[in-house]
Amino acid sequence: MLLVTEPFQPVVESFAPTVGMASYPAVTVPHPVSTLDDESLQKLATTVIDEAVARLTAV
């Protein structure tokens, strides 16, 4: 499972087939995250945690 910011999602979609995956399990978050403080990162994490867990545990 990959956590990726919005501008990089097309790269993931185009690269996945080259490594033999029709799609790669990814969760997309708003860009940028590097400028967020700890509190803002925690809030962002709470908005995607359920989706991330679902993708990590999918069979």
C-alpha distance matrix in Angstrom:
0.0 3.7 6.8 9.7 13.3 15.2 17.2 14.4 12.8 15.5 14.7 11.2 13.1 15.8 14.1 11.8 15.2 16.5 14.1 15.0 12.3 13.8 10.8 7.2 4.9 5.4 7.5 10.7 13.3 16.9 18.1 19.3 17.9 19.8 22.9 22.0 23.7 22.3 23.5 21.9 18.5 18.9 19.9 17.0 14.6 16.6 16.2 12.4 12.0 12.8 10.3 7.4 9.2 9.9 6.5 6.0 9.6 10.2 12.4
3.7 0.0 3.8 6.1 9.9 12.1 13.8 11.0 10.0 13.0 12.0 8.9 11.5 14.2 12.6 11.3 15.0 16.0 14.2 15.7 13.2 14.6 11.3 7.7 6.3 4.4 6.2 8.4 10.7 14.0 14.8 15.8 14.7 16.5 19.8 19.2 21.2 20.4 21.8 19.8 16.5 17.6 18.6 15.3 13.5 16.1 15.5 11.9 12.3 13.9 11.3 8.6 11.4 12.3 9.3 9.4 13.1 13.6 16.0
6.8 3.8 0.0 3.8 7.1 9.8 12.1 10.0 9.5 13.1 12.7 10.3 13.0 15.8 14.8 14.1 17.8 18.9 17.5 19.2 16.6 17.4 13.9 10.7 8.9 5.7 5.0 6.0 7.4 10.6 11.5 12.5 11.1 13.3 16.4 15.6 17.7 17.1 18.3 16.2 12.9 14.3 15.2 11.8 10.4 13.4 12.6 9.4 10.5 12.7 10.5 8.1 11.5 13.0 10.7 11.2 14.8 15.7 18.6
9.7 6.1 3.8 0.0 3.8 6.6 8.3 6.4 6.5 10.2 9.9 8.5 11.3 13.8 13.3 13.4 17.1 18.0 17.4 19.4 16.9 17.4 13.9 11.3 10.4 6.9 6.2 5.0 6.2 8.6 8.8 10.1 9.8 12.0 15.0 14.9 17.7 17.8 19.1 16.4 13.7 15.8 16.2 12.5 12.3 15.4 14.0 11.3 13.3 15.5 12.9 11.3 14.9 15.9 13.5 14.6 18.2 18.5 21.2
13.3 9.9 7.1 3.8 0.0 3.8 5.8 5.7 6.7 10.2 10.6 10.4 12.7 15.1 15.3 16.0 19.5 20.4 20.3 22.3 19.8 19.8 16.4 14.3 13.6 9.8 8.3 5.3 4.8 5.5 5.1 6.9 7.7 10.3 12.7 12.9 16.2 17.0 18.0 14.9 12.8 15.5 15.4 11.7 12.6 15.5 13.8 12.0 14.7 16.9 14.6 13.7 17.4 18.4 16.4 17.8 21.2 21.5 24.4
15.2 12.1 9.8 6.6 3.8 0.0 3.8 5.4 5.4 8.2 10.0 10.3 11.6 14.0 15.1 16.0 19.1 20.4 20.9 22.5 19.9 19.2 16.0 14.7 14.3 10.8 9.4 5.8 5.9 5.6 5.8 8.5 10.4 13.2 15.0 15.3 18.8 19.9 20.5 17.0 15.5 18.1 17.2 13.5 15.0 17.4 14.9 13.4 16.6 18.2 15.5 15.4 19.2 19.4 17.5 19.6 22.8 22.4 25.3
17.2 13.8 12.1 8.3 5.8 3.8 0.0 3.8 5.7 7.0 8.2 10.0 11.4 12.8 14.0 15.8 18.6 19.4 20.4 22.4 20.3 19.7 16.9 15.8 16.3 13.0 12.5 9.2 9.5 8.5 7.0 9.1 11.7 13.6 15.5 16.7 20.3 21.9 22.8 19.4 17.9 20.9 20.3 16.7 18.2 20.8 18.6 17.0 20.1 21.8 19.0 18.6 22.3 22.6 20.3 22.2 25.5 25.1 27.6
14.4 11.0 10.0 6.4 5.7 5.4 3.8 0.0 3.8 5.5 5.3 6.6 8.9 10.2 10.7 12.4 15.5 16.1 16.8 19.0 17.1 17.0 14.2 12.8 13.6 10.7 11.1 8.7 10.0 10.3 9.1 10.8 12.5 14.1 16.7 17.8 21.2 22.3 23.6 20.5 18.4 21.1 21.1 17.4 18.0 20.9 19.0 16.8 19.3 21.0 18.1 17.0 20.7 21.0 18.3 19.8 23.2 22.8 25.1
12.8 10.0 9.5 6.5 6.7 5.4 5.7 3.8 0.0 3.8 5.4 5.1 6.3 8.7 9.9 10.7 13.6 15.0 15.7 17.2 14.8 14.2 11.2 10.2 11.0 8.3 9.0 7.0 9.5 10.6 10.8 13.0 14.4 16.7 19.2 19.6 22.9 23.6 24.5 21.4 19.2 21.5 21.1 17.3 17.7 20.1 17.8 15.3 17.9 19.0 15.7 15.2 18.8 18.5 15.7 17.8 21.0 20.1 22.3
15.5 13.0 13.1 10.2 10.2 8.2 7.0 5.5 3.8 0.0 3.8 5.4 5.0 6.1 8.4 10.0 12.2 13.5 15.0 16.5 14.5 13.4 11.3 11.3 13.1 11.2 12.5 10.7 13.1 13.7 13.5 15.7 17.6 19.5 22.0 22.8 26.2 27.2 28.1 24.9 22.9 25.3 24.8 21.0 21.5 23.9 21.4 19.0 21.6 22.4 18.9 18.6 22.0 21.4 18.5 20.6 23.6 22.3 24.1
14.7 12.0 12.7 9.9 10.6 10.0 8.2 5.3 5.4 3.8 0.0 3.8 5.4 5.2 5.9 8.4 10.9 11.2 12.6 14.8 13.5 13.3 11.4 10.9 13.1 11.4 13.3 12.0 14.4 15.3 14.4 16.0 17.6 18.9 21.8 22.9 26.2 27.0 28.5 25.5 23.1 25.6 25.7 21.9 22.1 24.8 22.8 20.1 22.3 23.5 20.1 19.0 22.3 22.1 18.8 20.3 23.6 22.6 24.1
11.2 8.9 10.3 8.5 10.4 10.3 10.0 6.6 5.1 5.4 3.8 0.0 3.8 5.5 5.1 5.9 9.2 10.2 10.6 12.5 10.5 10.7 8.3 7.1 9.4 8.1 10.7 10.4 13.3 15.2 15.0 16.7 17.6 19.3 22.3 22.9 25.9 26.2 27.6 24.8 22.1 24.2 24.4 20.6 20.2 22.8 21.0 17.9 19.6 20.6 17.2 15.9 19.0 18.7 15.3 16.7 19.9 18.8 20.3
13.1 11.5 13.0 11.3 12.7 11.6 11.4 8.9 6.3 5.0 5.4 3.8 0.0 3.8 5.6 5.6 7.7 9.8 11.0 11.8 9.6 8.5 6.5 7.2 9.9 9.4 11.9 11.7 15.0 16.7 17.1 19.2 20.3 22.4 25.2 25.6 28.7 29.0 30.0 27.1 24.7 26.5 26.3 22.5 22.3 24.4 22.2 19.1 21.1 21.5 17.8 17.2 20.2 19.1 15.8 17.9 20.5 18.8 20.1
15.8 14.2 15.8 13.8 15.1 14.0 12.8 10.2 8.7 6.1 5.2 5.5 3.8 0.0 3.8 5.8 6.6 7.7 10.1 11.3 10.3 9.5 8.9 9.9 13.1 12.8 15.5 15.0 18.0 19.3 19.1 20.9 22.4 24.0 26.9 27.8 30.9 31.5 32.8 29.8 27.4 29.5 29.4 25.6 25.5 27.8 25.7 22.7 24.6 25.1 21.5 20.7 23.6 22.6 19.2 20.9 23.6 21.9 22.8
14.1 12.6 14.8 13.3 15.3 15.1 14.0 10.7 9.9 8.4 5.9 5.1 5.6 3.8 0.0 3.8 5.6 5.3 7.0 9.2 8.7 9.4 8.9 8.8 12.2 12.3 15.4 15.4 18.5 20.2 19.7 21.2 22.1 23.4 26.6 27.5 30.4 30.7 32.3 29.7 26.9 28.9 29.3 25.6 25.0 27.6 25.9 22.7 24.1 24.9 21.4 19.9 22.6 22.0 18.4 19.5 22.3 20.9 21.6
11.8 11.3 14.1 13.4 16.0 16.0 15.8 12.4 10.7 10.0 8.4 5.9 5.6 5.8 3.8 0.0 3.8 5.5 5.5 6.6 5.1 6.2 5.6 5.7 9.4 10.5 14.0 14.9 18.3 20.6 20.8 22.5 23.0 24.5 27.8 28.2 31.0 30.8 32.2 29.7 26.8 28.4 28.7 25.1 24.1 26.4 24.7 21.3 22.4 22.7 19.2 17.8 20.1 19.2 15.5 16.6 19.1 17.5 17.9
15.2 15.0 17.8 17.1 19.5 19.1 18.6 15.5 13.6 12.2 10.9 9.2 7.7 6.6 5.6 3.8 0.0 3.8 5.4 5.0 4.8 5.1 6.9 8.5 12.3 13.8 17.4 18.3 21.8 23.9 24.1 25.9 26.6 28.2 31.4 31.9 34.7 34.6 36.0 33.4 30.5 32.1 32.3 28.7 27.7 29.9 28.1 24.6 25.7 25.7 22.1 21.0 23.1 21.7 18.1 19.4 21.4 19.3 19.1
16.5 16.0 18.9 18.0 20.4 20.4 19.4 16.1 15.0 13.5 11.2 10.2 9.8 7.7 5.3 5.5 3.8 0.0 3.8 5.5 7.3 8.8 10.2 10.8 14.6 15.8 19.4 20.1 23.3 25.3 25.0 26.4 27.1 28.2 31.5 32.4 35.2 35.1 36.9 34.4 31.4 33.2 33.8 30.2 29.1 31.6 30.1 26.6 27.6 28.0 24.6 23.0 25.1 24.2 20.5 21.2 23.5 21.8 21.5
14.1 14.2 17.5 17.4 20.3 20.9 20.4 16.8 15.7 15.0 12.6 10.6 11.0 10.1 7.0 5.5 5.4 3.8 0.0 3.8 5.8 8.8 9.8 9.5 12.9 14.6 18.3 19.7 22.9 25.3 25.2 26.5 26.6 27.7 31.2 31.8 34.2 33.8 35.6 33.5 30.3 31.7 32.6 29.1 27.7 30.1 28.9 25.3 25.8 26.2 23.0 21.1 22.8 22.1 18.3 18.5 20.7 19.4 18.9
15.0 15.7 19.2 19.4 22.3 22.5 22.4 19.0 17.2 16.5 14.8 12.5 11.8 11.3 9.2 6.6 5.0 5.5 3.8 0.0 3.8 6.6 8.8 9.5 12.9 15.3 19.1 20.8 24.3 26.9 27.2 28.8 28.9 30.3 33.7 34.0 36.5 35.9 37.4 35.3 32.1 33.3 33.9 30.5 28.9 31.0 29.7 26.0 26.4 26.2 23.0 21.4 22.8 21.6 17.9 18.4 20.0 18.1 17.1
12.3 13.2 16.6 16.9 19.8 19.9 20.3 17.1 14.8 14.5 13.5 10.5 9.6 10.3 8.7 5.1 4.8 7.3 5.8 3.8 0.0 3.8 5.2 6.2 9.5 12.1 15.8 17.7 21.3 24.1 24.8 26.6 26.7 28.4 31.7 31.7 34.2 33.5 34.8 32.6 29.5 30.5 30.9 27.5 25.9 27.8 26.3 22.6 23.1 22.8 19.4 18.2 19.6 18.2 14.6 15.5 17.2 15.0 14.5
13.8 14.6 17.4 17.4 19.8 19.2 19.7 17.0 14.2 13.4 13.3 10.7 8.5 9.5 9.4 6.2 5.1 8.8 8.8 6.6 3.8 0.0 3.8 6.9 9.9 12.3 15.7 17.3 21.0 23.6 24.6 26.6 27.1 29.2 32.2 32.2 34.8 34.4 35.3 32.8 30.0 31.1 31.0 27.5 26.3 27.9 26.0 22.5 23.4 22.7 19.2 18.7 20.3 18.3 15.0 16.8 18.2 15.5 15.2
10.8 11.3 13.9 13.9 16.4 16.0 16.9 14.2 11.2 11.3 11.4 8.3 6.5 8.9 8.9 5.6 6.9 10.2 9.8 8.8 5.2 3.8 0.0 3.8 6.5 8.6 12.0 13.6 17.3 20.0 21.2 23.3 23.6 25.9 28.8 28.6 31.2 30.8 31.6 29.1 26.3 27.4 27.2 23.7 22.6 24.2 22.2 18.8 19.9 19.3 15.7 15.2 17.2 15.4 12.0 14.0 15.9 13.5 14.1
7.2 7.7 10.7 11.3 14.3 14.7 15.8 12.8 10.2 11.3 10.9 7.1 7.2 9.9 8.8 5.7 8.5 10.8 9.5 9.5 6.2 6.9 3.8 0.0 3.8 5.9 9.6 11.7 15.3 18.3 19.3 21.1 21.0 23.1 26.2 25.9 28.3 27.7 28.7 26.4 23.4 24.4 24.7 21.3 19.8 21.7 20.2 16.5 17.3 17.3 13.8 12.5 14.6 13.5 9.8 11.3 13.8 12.2 13.3
4.9 6.3 8.9 10.4 13.6 14.3 16.3 13.6 11.0 13.1 13.1 9.4 9.9 13.1 12.2 9.4 12.3 14.6 12.9 12.9 9.5 9.9 6.5 3.8 0.0 3.8 7.0 10.0 13.4 16.9 18.5 20.3 19.6 22.0 25.0 24.1 26.3 25.4 26.1 24.0 21.0 21.6 21.8 18.5 16.8 18.4 16.9 13.2 13.7 13.5 10.1 8.9 10.9 9.8 6.2 8.1 10.7 9.5 11.4
5.4 4.4 5.7 6.9 9.8 10.8 13.0 10.7 8.3 11.2 11.4 8.1 9.4 12.8 12.3 10.5 13.8 15.8 14.6 15.3 12.1 12.3 8.6 5.9 3.8 0.0 3.8 6.3 9.8 13.1 14.7 16.5 16.0 18.5 21.4 20.6 22.9 22.3 23.0 20.7 17.8 18.7 18.8 15.4 14.1 16.0 14.4 10.8 12.0 12.6 9.2 7.9 11.0 10.7 7.6 9.5 12.7 12.2 14.7
7.5 6.2 5.0 6.2 8.3 9.4 12.5 11.1 9.0 12.5 13.3 10.7 11.9 15.5 15.4 14.0 17.4 19.4 18.3 19.1 15.8 15.7 12.0 9.6 7.0 3.8 0.0 3.8 6.7 10.3 12.5 14.4 13.6 16.6 19.1 17.8 20.2 19.5 19.8 17.4 14.7 15.6 15.3 11.8 10.8 12.6 10.7 7.3 9.3 10.2 7.0 6.3 10.0 10.2 8.3 10.4 13.4 13.4 16.6
10.7 8.4 6.0 5.0 5.3 5.8 9.2 8.7 7.0 10.7 12.0 10.4 11.7 15.0 15.4 14.9 18.3 20.1 19.7 20.8 17.7 17.3 13.6 11.7 10.0 6.3 3.8 0.0 3.8 6.9 9.1 11.4 11.3 14.6 16.7 15.8 18.6 18.7 19.0 16.0 13.8 15.4 14.7 10.9 11.2 13.3 10.9 8.4 11.3 12.7 9.8 9.7 13.4 13.7 12.0 14.1 17.2 17.1 20.2
13.3 10.7 7.4 6.2 4.8 5.9 9.5 10.0 9.5 13.1 14.4 13.3 15.0 18.0 18.5 18.3 21.8 23.3 22.9 24.3 21.3 21.0 17.3 15.3 13.4 9.8 6.7 3.8 0.0 3.8 6.5 8.5 8.3 11.8 13.5 12.3 15.2 15.5 15.6 12.4 10.6 12.6 11.7 7.9 9.1 11.4 9.2 7.8 11.1 13.1 11.2 11.1 14.7 15.7 14.6 16.3 19.4 19.8 23.1
16.9 14.0 10.6 8.6 5.5 5.6 8.5 10.3 10.6 13.7 15.3 15.2 16.7 19.3 20.2 20.6 23.9 25.3 25.3 26.9 24.1 23.6 20.0 18.3 16.9 13.1 10.3 6.9 3.8 0.0 3.8 6.2 7.2 10.8 11.6 10.9 14.3 15.5 15.5 11.9 11.0 13.6 12.3 8.9 11.3 13.4 11.1 10.9 14.3 16.4 14.7 14.8 18.4 19.3 18.3 20.1 23.2 23.5 26.8
18.1 14.8 11.5 8.8 5.1 5.8 7.0 9.1 10.8 13.5 14.4 15.0 17.1 19.1 19.7 20.8 24.1 25.0 25.2 27.2 24.8 24.6 21.2 19.3 18.5 14.7 12.5 9.1 6.5 3.8 0.0 3.0 5.6 8.4 9.4 9.9 13.6 15.5 16.2 12.7 11.8 15.0 14.3 11.1 13.4 16.1 14.4 13.9 17.0 19.4 17.7 17.2 20.9 22.1 20.6 22.1 25.4 25.9 29.0
19.3 15.8 12.5 10.1 6.9 8.5 9.1 10.8 13.0 15.7 16.0 16.7 19.2 20.9 21.2 22.5 25.9 26.4 26.5 28.8 26.6 26.6 23.3 21.1 20.3 16.5 14.4 11.4 8.5 6.2 3.0 0.0 3.8 5.7 6.6 7.8 11.5 13.7 14.9 11.6 10.8 14.4 14.3 11.5 13.7 16.7 15.6 15.3 18.0 20.8 19.4 18.6 22.1 23.7 22.3 23.3 26.7 27.5 30.7
17.9 14.7 11.1 9.8 7.7 10.4 11.7 12.5 14.4 17.6 17.6 17.6 20.3 22.4 22.1 23.0 26.6 27.1 26.6 28.9 26.7 27.1 23.6 21.0 19.6 16.0 13.6 11.3 8.3 7.2 5.6 3.8 0.0 3.8 5.4 5.4 8.7 10.3 11.8 9.0 7.4 11.1 11.6 9.1 10.8 14.1 13.7 13.4 15.6 18.8 17.9 16.7 19.9 22.0 20.8 21.4 24.8 26.1 29.3
19.8 16.5 13.3 12.0 10.3 13.2 13.6 14.1 16.7 19.5 18.9 19.3 22.4 24.0 23.4 24.5 28.2 28.2 27.7 30.3 28.4 29.2 25.9 23.1 22.0 18.5 16.6 14.6 11.8 10.8 8.4 5.7 3.8 0.0 3.8 5.6 8.3 10.3 12.7 10.7 9.2 12.9 14.2 12.2 13.5 16.9 17.1 16.7 18.4 21.8 21.1 19.4 22.4 24.8 23.5 23.6 27.1 28.6 31.7
22.9 19.8 16.4 15.0 12.7 15.0 15.5 16.7 19.2 22.0 21.8 22.3 25.2 26.9 26.6 27.8 31.4 31.5 31.2 33.7 31.7 32.2 28.8 26.2 25.0 21.4 19.1 16.7 13.5 11.6 9.4 6.6 5.4 3.8 0.0 3.8 6.6 9.7 11.6 9.5 9.4 13.1 13.8 12.6 14.7 17.6 17.7 18.2 20.0 23.4 23.0 21.7 24.7 27.0 26.1 26.4 29.8 31.3 34.5
22.0 19.2 15.6 14.9 12.9 15.3 16.7 17.8 19.6 22.8 22.9 22.9 25.6 27.8 27.5 28.2 31.9 32.4 31.8 34.0 31.7 32.2 28.6 25.9 24.1 20.6 17.8 15.8 12.3 10.9 9.9 7.8 5.4 5.6 3.8 0.0 3.8 6.6 7.9 5.7 6.0 9.5 10.2 9.4 11.6 14.3 14.7 15.6 17.3 20.7 20.7 19.7 22.4 24.8 24.4 24.7 27.8 29.5 32.9
23.7 21.2 17.7 17.7 16.2 18.8 20.3 21.2 22.9 26.2 26.2 25.9 28.7 30.9 30.4 31.0 34.7 35.2 34.2 36.5 34.2 34.8 31.2 28.3 26.3 22.9 20.2 18.6 15.2 14.3 13.6 11.5 8.7 8.3 6.6 3.8 0.0 3.8 5.6 5.4 6.2 8.7 10.1 10.6 12.2 14.5 15.8 17.0 18.0 21.5 22.2 20.9 23.2 26.0 25.9 25.8 28.7 30.8 34.3
22.3 20.4 17.1 17.8 17.0 19.9 21.9 22.3 23.6 27.2 27.0 26.2 29.0 31.5 30.7 30.8 34.6 35.1 33.8 35.9 33.5 34.4 30.8 27.7 25.4 22.3 19.5 18.7 15.5 15.5 15.5 13.7 10.3 10.3 9.7 6.6 3.8 0.0 3.8 5.5 5.1 6.1 8.7 9.8 10.4 12.4 14.5 15.6 15.9 19.5 20.6 19.1 20.9 24.0 24.2 23.7 26.5 28.9 32.3
23.5 21.8 18.3 19.1 18.0 20.5 22.8 23.6 24.5 28.1 28.5 27.6 30.0 32.8 32.3 32.2 36.0 36.9 35.6 37.4 34.8 35.3 31.6 28.7 26.1 23.0 19.8 19.0 15.6 15.5 16.2 14.9 11.8 12.7 11.6 7.9 5.6 3.8 0.0 3.8 5.5 5.1 6.3 8.7 9.9 10.8 12.9 14.8 15.3 18.5 20.0 19.2 20.9 23.7 24.4 24.3 26.7 29.0 32.6
21.9 19.8 16.2 16.4 14.9 17.0 19.4 20.5 21.4 24.9 25.5 24.8 27.1 29.8 29.7 29.7 33.4 34.4 33.5 35.3 32.6 32.8 29.1 26.4 24.0 20.7 17.4 16.0 12.4 11.9 12.7 11.6 9.0 10.7 9.5 5.7 5.4 5.5 3.8 0.0 3.8 5.4 5.1 6.2 8.6 10.0 11.0 12.9 14.2 17.4 18.3 17.8 20.0 22.5 22.9 23.3 25.9 27.8 31.4
18.5 16.5 12.9 13.7 12.8 15.5 17.9 18.4 19.2 22.9 23.1 22.1 24.7 27.4 26.9 26.8 30.5 31.4 30.3 32.1 29.5 30.0 26.3 23.4 21.0 17.8 14.7 13.8 10.6 11.0 11.8 10.8 7.4 9.2 9.4 6.0 6.2 5.1 5.5 3.8 0.0 3.8 5.4 5.0 6.1 8.7 10.0 10.9 11.8 15.4 16.0 14.9 17.2 19.9 20.0 20.0 22.9 24.9 28.4
18.9 17.6 14.3 15.8 15.5 18.1 20.9 21.1 21.5 25.3 25.6 24.2 26.5 29.5 28.9 28.4 32.1 33.2 31.7 33.3 30.5 31.1 27.4 24.4 21.6 18.7 15.6 15.4 12.6 13.6 15.0 14.4 11.1 12.9 13.1 9.5 8.7 6.1 5.1 5.4 3.8 0.0 3.8 5.4 5.0 6.3 8.9 10.3 10.2 13.6 15.2 14.2 15.8 18.7 19.4 19.3 21.6 23.9 27.5
19.9 18.6 15.2 16.2 15.4 17.2 20.3 21.1 21.1 24.8 25.7 24.4 26.3 29.4 29.3 28.7 32.3 33.8 32.6 33.9 30.9 31.0 27.2 24.7 21.8 18.8 15.3 14.7 11.7 12.3 14.3 14.3 11.6 14.2 13.8 10.2 10.1 8.7 6.3 5.1 5.4 3.8 0.0 3.8 5.4 5.3 6.7 9.2 10.2 13.0 14.4 14.5 16.2 18.6 19.6 20.1 22.3 24.2 27.9
17.0 15.3 11.8 12.5 11.7 13.5 16.7 17.4 17.3 21.0 21.9 20.6 22.5 25.6 25.6 25.1 28.7 30.2 29.1 30.5 27.5 27.5 23.7 21.3 18.5 15.4 11.8 10.9 7.9 8.9 11.1 11.5 9.1 12.2 12.6 9.4 10.6 9.8 8.7 6.2 5.0 5.4 3.8 0.0 3.8 5.4 5.3 6.8 8.8 11.7 12.2 12.1 14.6 16.6 17.1 17.9 20.5 22.0 25.7
14.6 13.5 10.4 12.3 12.6 15.0 18.2 18.0 17.7 21.5 22.1 20.2 22.3 25.5 25.0 24.1 27.7 29.1 27.7 28.9 25.9 26.3 22.6 19.8 16.8 14.1 10.8 11.2 9.1 11.3 13.4 13.7 10.8 13.5 14.7 11.6 12.2 10.4 9.9 8.6 6.1 5.0 5.4 3.8 0.0 3.8 5.4 5.4 5.8 9.3 10.3 9.4 11.4 14.0 14.6 14.9 17.4 19.3 22.9
16.6 16.1 13.4 15.4 15.5 17.4 20.8 20.9 20.1 23.9 24.8 22.8 24.4 27.8 27.6 26.4 29.9 31.6 30.1 31.0 27.8 27.9 24.2 21.7 18.4 16.0 12.6 13.3 11.4 13.4 16.1 16.7 14.1 16.9 17.6 14.3 14.5 12.4 10.8 10.0 8.7 6.3 5.3 5.4 3.8 0.0 3.8 5.6 5.4 7.9 9.9 10.2 11.4 13.6 15.2 15.7 17.4 19.4 23.1
16.2 15.5 12.6 14.0 13.8 14.9 18.6 19.0 17.8 21.4 22.8 21.0 22.2 25.7 25.9 24.7 28.1 30.1 28.9 29.7 26.3 26.0 22.2 20.2 16.9 14.4 10.7 10.9 9.2 11.1 14.4 15.6 13.7 17.1 17.7 14.7 15.8 14.5 12.9 11.0 10.0 8.9 6.7 5.3 5.4 3.8 0.0 3.8 6.0 7.5 8.5 9.8 11.7 13.0 14.3 15.8 17.6 18.8 22.6
12.4 11.9 9.4 11.3 12.0 13.4 17.0 16.8 15.3 19.0 20.1 17.9 19.1 22.7 22.7 21.3 24.6 26.6 25.3 26.0 22.6 22.5 18.8 16.5 13.2 10.8 7.3 8.4 7.8 10.9 13.9 15.3 13.4 16.7 18.2 15.6 17.0 15.6 14.8 12.9 10.9 10.3 9.2 6.8 5.4 5.6 3.8 0.0 3.8 5.6 5.4 6.1 8.7 10.0 10.8 12.2 14.4 15.5 19.2
12.0 12.3 10.5 13.3 14.7 16.6 20.1 19.3 17.9 21.6 22.3 19.6 21.1 24.6 24.1 22.4 25.7 27.6 25.8 26.4 23.1 23.4 19.9 17.3 13.7 12.0 9.3 11.3 11.1 14.3 17.0 18.0 15.6 18.4 20.0 17.3 18.0 15.9 15.3 14.2 11.8 10.2 10.2 8.8 5.8 5.4 6.0 3.8 0.0 3.8 5.5 5.0 6.1 8.5 9.9 10.4 12.1 14.1 17.8
12.8 13.9 12.7 15.5 16.9 18.2 21.8 21.0 19.0 22.4 23.5 20.6 21.5 25.1 24.9 22.7 25.7 28.0 26.2 26.2 22.8 22.7 19.3 17.3 13.5 12.6 10.2 12.7 13.1 16.4 19.4 20.8 18.8 21.8 23.4 20.7 21.5 19.5 18.5 17.4 15.4 13.6 13.0 11.7 9.3 7.9 7.5 5.6 3.8 0.0 3.8 5.5 5.2 6.1 8.7 9.9 10.6 12.0 15.8
10.3 11.3 10.5 12.9 14.6 15.5 19.0 18.1 15.7 18.9 20.1 17.2 17.8 21.5 21.4 19.2 22.1 24.6 23.0 23.0 19.4 19.2 15.7 13.8 10.1 9.2 7.0 9.8 11.2 14.7 17.7 19.4 17.9 21.1 23.0 20.7 22.2 20.6 20.0 18.3 16.0 15.2 14.4 12.2 10.3 9.9 8.5 5.4 5.5 3.8 0.0 3.8 5.5 5.0 6.2 8.6 10.0 10.5 14.2
7.4 8.6 8.1 11.3 13.7 15.4 18.6 17.0 15.2 18.6 19.0 15.9 17.2 20.7 19.9 17.8 21.0 23.0 21.1 21.4 18.2 18.7 15.2 12.5 8.9 7.9 6.3 9.7 11.1 14.8 17.2 18.6 16.7 19.4 21.7 19.7 20.9 19.1 19.2 17.8 14.9 14.2 14.5 12.1 9.4 10.2 9.8 6.1 5.0 5.5 3.8 0.0 3.8 5.4 5.2 6.1 8.6 10.0 13.6
9.2 11.4 11.5 14.9 17.4 19.2 22.3 20.7 18.8 22.0 22.3 19.0 20.2 23.6 22.6 20.1 23.1 25.1 22.8 22.8 19.6 20.3 17.2 14.6 10.9 11.0 10.0 13.4 14.7 18.4 20.9 22.1 19.9 22.4 24.7 22.4 23.2 20.9 20.9 20.0 17.2 15.8 16.2 14.6 11.4 11.4 11.7 8.7 6.1 5.2 5.5 3.8 0.0 3.8 5.4 5.0 6.1 8.4 12.0
9.9 12.3 13.0 15.9 18.4 19.4 22.6 21.0 18.5 21.4 22.1 18.7 19.1 22.6 22.0 19.2 21.7 24.2 22.1 21.6 18.2 18.3 15.4 13.5 9.8 10.7 10.2 13.7 15.7 19.3 22.1 23.7 22.0 24.8 27.0 24.8 26.0 24.0 23.7 22.5 19.9 18.7 18.6 16.6 14.0 13.6 13.0 10.0 8.5 6.1 5.0 5.4 3.8 0.0 3.8 5.5 5.3 5.9 9.7
6.5 9.3 10.7 13.5 16.4 17.5 20.3 18.3 15.7 18.5 18.8 15.3 15.8 19.2 18.4 15.5 18.1 20.5 18.3 17.9 14.6 15.0 12.0 9.8 6.2 7.6 8.3 12.0 14.6 18.3 20.6 22.3 20.8 23.5 26.1 24.4 25.9 24.2 24.4 22.9 20.0 19.4 19.6 17.1 14.6 15.2 14.3 10.8 9.9 8.7 6.2 5.2 5.4 3.8 0.0 3.8 5.5 5.3 8.7
6.0 9.4 11.2 14.6 17.8 19.6 22.2 19.8 17.8 20.6 20.3 16.7 17.9 20.9 19.5 16.6 19.4 21.2 18.5 18.4 15.5 16.8 14.0 11.3 8.1 9.5 10.4 14.1 16.3 20.1 22.1 23.3 21.4 23.6 26.4 24.7 25.8 23.7 24.3 23.3 20.0 19.3 20.1 17.9 14.9 15.7 15.8 12.2 10.4 9.9 8.6 6.1 5.0 5.5 3.8 0.0 3.8 5.8 8.7
9.6 13.1 14.8 18.2 21.2 22.8 25.5 23.2 21.0 23.6 23.6 19.9 20.5 23.6 22.3 19.1 21.4 23.5 20.7 20.0 17.2 18.2 15.9 13.8 10.7 12.7 13.4 17.2 19.4 23.2 25.4 26.7 24.8 27.1 29.8 27.8 28.7 26.5 26.7 25.9 22.9 21.6 22.3 20.5 17.4 17.4 17.6 14.4 12.1 10.6 10.0 8.6 6.1 5.3 5.5 3.8 0.0 3.8 6.4
10.2 13.6 15.7 18.5 21.5 22.4 25.1 22.8 20.1 22.3 22.6 18.8 18.8 21.9 20.9 17.5 19.3 21.8 19.4 18.1 15.0 15.5 13.5 12.2 9.5 12.2 13.4 17.1 19.8 23.5 25.9 27.5 26.1 28.6 31.3 29.5 30.8 28.9 29.0 27.8 24.9 23.9 24.2 22.0 19.3 19.4 18.8 15.5 14.1 12.0 10.5 10.0 8.4 5.9 5.3 5.8 3.8 0.0 3.8
12.4 16.0 18.6 21.2 24.4 25.3 27.6 25.1 22.3 24.1 24.1 20.3 20.1 22.8 21.6 17.9 19.1 21.5 18.9 17.1 14.5 15.2 14.1 13.3 11.4 14.7 16.6 20.2 23.1 26.8 29.0 30.7 29.3 31.7 34.5 32.9 34.3 32.3 32.6 31.4 28.4 27.5 27.9 25.7 22.9 23.1 22.6 19.2 17.8 15.8 14.2 13.6 12.0 9.7 8.7 8.7 6.4 3.8 0.0
